[in-house]
Amino acid sequence: MLLSFLALCCGGAAVLYVLYSWLIPAAVQYNAWLALLWHDAIVERALNILTRSTRPQRLLRAVQKKAIKGDPQSVISTIDYFCRHSEWAMNVGDEKGAILDSVVCEVSPSTALELGTYCGYSTVRIARLLPPGTKLITLEFNPDYAAVARQIIEYSGLQDKICLVEGASGDLIPKMQELFGIKTFDFVFLDHWKDRYLPDIKLLEECQLLRKGSILLADNVICPGTPDYLEYVRNSPRYESKYFKSHLEYTKVEDGLEKSVFLG
Ligand SMILES: C[S@@+](CC[C@H](N)C(=O)[O-])C[C@H]1O[C@@H](n2cnc3c(N)ncnc32)[C@H](O)[C@@H]1O
């Protein structure tokens, strides 16, 4: 009796071990729907309850513990390591980040806007490549995320190159001229909620914040996806658009960035 009970327990533990350490990680690496459900709905909530902290707070602690203060590259590598080995997070990530880096270097913008800061990963990534004198304006409407992002930006030593504004893109875009004296943006990185991409570039157009040659770079155009935005930039005579194939951050699920040149 005791022996069969022990065998049952061992069998159950073995099944759980195989599920947790092999089957689930393999499934979430390759399936978009499972990846988002597992990382965002299950693991994040469970860890929030178990650790009585939020994912951005855990990410910030990893940076404060492991990254070199004042070294943006070390902050970026620490976040990537944390997201690959401890806990996934919705940063643009290292793979798409390399594409982002090459576009920022190519544009070398004098004025730059980011929609969607989250913990400041892409903000630090972009700001470290900006020419002297350029300030990146980044918008975030979640005050808890903005508070973490401020500390990560400060830790990376790039606070003089970044202006984090708390609020919704739809409210702030029309105020760019009044708040910052911006006439047009050379570079815009879109990485906020996906249903806002299209209304916000139309707003940027309406507010005349795009000039001939302005570059828009949009993340997650495949996963979770931005079909209305893609349809617009790929078919409008006002844009010349190109897709950069990659993967959803820290997974093998297809995702990519859409680079669109505003033609005026
Ligand atoms: C995918 S995350 C950004 C990730 C970040 N760009 C990175 O790569 O490190 C999207 C962020 O956009 C913010 N957000 C979504 N819609 C927004 C809006 N309309 N205005 C401002 N922030 C928004 C969310 O709160 C979230 O923090």
Ligand as a Chemical Component Dictionary entry (heavy atoms), coordinates in Angstrom:
data_LIG
# 
_chem_comp.id                   LIG 
_chem_comp.type                 NON-POLYMER 
_chem_comp.pdbx_formal_charge   0 
_chem_comp.three_letter_code    LIG 
# 
loop_
_chem_comp_atom.comp_id 
_chem_comp_atom.atom_id 
_chem_comp_atom.alt_atom_id 
_chem_comp_atom.type_symbol 
_chem_comp_atom.charge 
_chem_comp_atom.model_Cartn_x 
_chem_comp_atom.model_Cartn_y 
_chem_comp_atom.model_Cartn_z 
_chem_comp_atom.pdbx_ordinal 
LIG C1  C1  C 0  5.267  46.603 -25.161 1  
LIG S1  S1  S 1  5.367  47.711 -23.829 2  
LIG C2  C2  C 0  6.705  48.764 -24.289 3  
LIG C3  C3  C 0  8.015  48.079 -24.263 4  
LIG C4  C4  C 0  9.197  49.017 -24.426 5  
LIG N1  N1  N 0  9.073  49.827 -25.610 6  
LIG C5  C5  C 0  10.480 48.208 -24.513 7  
LIG O1  O1  O 0  10.753 47.658 -25.576 8  
LIG O2  O2  O -1 11.194 48.121 -23.516 9  
LIG C6  C6  C 0  3.964  48.773 -24.110 10 
LIG C7  C7  C 0  3.852  49.909 -23.109 11 
LIG O3  O3  O 0  3.040  50.918 -23.670 12 
LIG C8  C8  C 0  2.241  51.490 -22.657 13 
LIG N2  N2  N 0  1.099  52.099 -23.353 14 
LIG C9  C9  C 0  0.128  51.435 -24.025 15 
LIG N3  N3  N 0  -0.704 52.281 -24.642 16 
LIG C10 C10 C 0  -0.251 53.536 -24.348 17 
LIG C11 C11 C 0  -0.679 54.835 -24.708 18 
LIG N4  N4  N 0  -1.744 55.019 -25.506 19 
LIG N5  N5  N 0  0.005  55.899 -24.246 20 
LIG C12 C12 C 0  1.106  55.707 -23.452 21 
LIG N6  N6  N 0  1.557  54.491 -23.087 22 
LIG C13 C13 C 0  0.897  53.419 -23.533 23 
LIG C14 C14 C 0  1.892  50.312 -21.751 24 
LIG O4  O4  O 0  1.531  50.724 -20.466 25 
LIG C15 C15 C 0  3.184  49.512 -21.794 26 
LIG O5  O5  O 0  4.021  49.875 -20.744 27 
# 
loop_
_chem_comp_bond.comp_id 
_chem_comp_bond.atom_id_1 
_chem_comp_bond.atom_id_2 
_chem_comp_bond.value_order 
_chem_comp_bond.pdbx_ordinal 
LIG C1  S1  SING 1  
LIG S1  C2  SING 2  
LIG S1  C6  SING 3  
LIG C2  C3  SING 4  
LIG C3  C4  SING 5  
LIG C4  N1  SING 6  
LIG C4  C5  SING 7  
LIG C5  O1  DOUB 8  
LIG C5  O2  SING 9  
LIG C6  C7  SING 10 
LIG C7  O3  SING 11 
LIG C7  C15 SING 12 
LIG O3  C8  SING 13 
LIG C8  N2  SING 14 
LIG C8  C14 SING 15 
LIG N2  C9  SING 16 
LIG N2  C13 SING 17 
LIG C9  N3  DOUB 18 
LIG N3  C10 SING 19 
LIG C10 C11 SING 20 
LIG C10 C13 DOUB 21 
LIG C11 N4  SING 22 
LIG C11 N5  DOUB 23 
LIG N5  C12 SING 24 
LIG C12 N6  DOUB 25 
LIG N6  C13 SING 26 
LIG C14 O4  SING 27 
LIG C14 C15 SING 28 
LIG C15 O5  SING 29 
# 
